[in-house]
Amino acid sequence: MTTATPPSPTVGPAGDDVGPVTTQPAEQPARRRRSLWWRVGYPVALVLLVLAIPALVWAGMKVILASTDGQLVTRVTDPTAPGYEALVEPTPTALVVSVDANGKLDNGAVLARTSDGSGGLLSIPSAVVVPSPAGYVTLQWVYDNFGLDAYTSAVGGLLDLSFGEVHVVKASDWAGIVGPGAPITVNSPDPVVGPNGAVVFPKGSIQLTAAQVWPYMSGQGANESDLARLVRVQAFWRAWLAKVGTGGAAALGVPADSGLGQLLLSLGADQVQYETLPVKPYFPDAAGNEQFVVDEEGAMAAVAAIIPFPEGAPGARPRLRVLDGTGKLGNGVGAAITLAAAGAQVDVVGNARSFGQSTTQFVYYDDAYAKAAQDMRDALGVGEVVKSEQTNSATDLTVVLGEDYVAAVGTDTSGPAPSTLGGQGG
């Protein structure tokens, strides 16, 4: 995460084209990084490897074509052969912004389609603070005062993400969007209490008409935390996407071929994982309203849980080329997912030009990425950082996986069949 933390509240192997290298002493990984890998990164990598590879990840890869002075260079199309490389298509994402009847921000959600069989939704509390020239302000304040572009940029900065699509849904839009699929049966985790203390929607199984969807999502009791409200919002999303999954396009009030329609239909047919952006309490504002600061380590894990291959804003994430130097690691996809979870953008996976690499190398080309190389090394937990004299690399770092990584995590020889690769020439 690239956002500054506000004050604490009181409450290549030799045959790989990386150029001449100079070895840097490998520092021992910091305990927090190592803990994050074993506690969060490794389980996430295993689960997402199973879910993501068979469909979206590999369907989105294309064999790289290289040319020099107009001459076609021989390409490797066999995923098991040395020298094979494939482009990684970023996980499709969309930012959905809900606003109230006055055009003020209510909440945001990041939707991601991880594969043909899974996806994810990350709820973004509006009271999260971000830095500004005037000090720390909430996402609510950013949207209400500077609009959608500023809000999108602020959320992207919090998560080190860029979004393929951004959709604003007004309070008055929800009835029309949900209408064809209504009523929606929601298992409400808590009652919705009105400003006067009266229960508007009870706890438990309830049926929402199209007109009741927005009052249910936006309702909030006088002493209710927005985090608790977002749990109810996610309960609605669960029920609605399930209805879309069974009803298809007929359950949607938006065109099925629109960006939002396609996303909702794909998630309706998927197994969706729901997350709320991990936050910590921050100083209340002048009116006593709750505010939060992002839990950076938790946020990294939450993003990784639904977006195995994120795309960052320019310069937000180091761009990586991850190569298997052993022939035992399925083009290095498992390591690529782990490195993406640690803050990288993986552009290429594949095999080194020769196998037999003993020590994993994190190769950087510009001194500006020396720290990023060390951070990636710490995230993976093995290897050495080296500098290349090559100056024309298309990525910021090249990671060549060695036998030390195999010893740490085991082998993965279940690489994709060539027929799953999007064609010979991409």
Secondary structure, DSSP 8 states (H G I E B T S, - for coil): --S----------TTSSS-SEEEE------HHHHHHIIIIIHHHHHHHHHHHIIIIIHHT--B---EETTEE------TTSTT-EEE-----EEEEEEE-TTS-EEEEEEEEEEETTEEEEEEE-TTBEEEETTEEEEHHHHHHHH-HHHHHHHHHHHHT---SEEEEEEGGGHHHHHGGG-SEEEEESS-EE-TTS-EEE-SEEEEE-GGGHHHHHH---TT--HHHHHHHHHHHHHHHHHHHHHHGGGG-SS-TTSHHHHHHHHHHTSEEEEEE--EEEE---TT---EEEE-HHHHHHHHHHH-SS---STTTS-EEEEEESSS-BGGGHHHHHHHHHTT-EEEEEEE-SSS---S-EEEESSGGGHHHHHHHHHHH---EEEEE-----SSSEEEEE-HHHHHHH--B-----GGGSS-S--
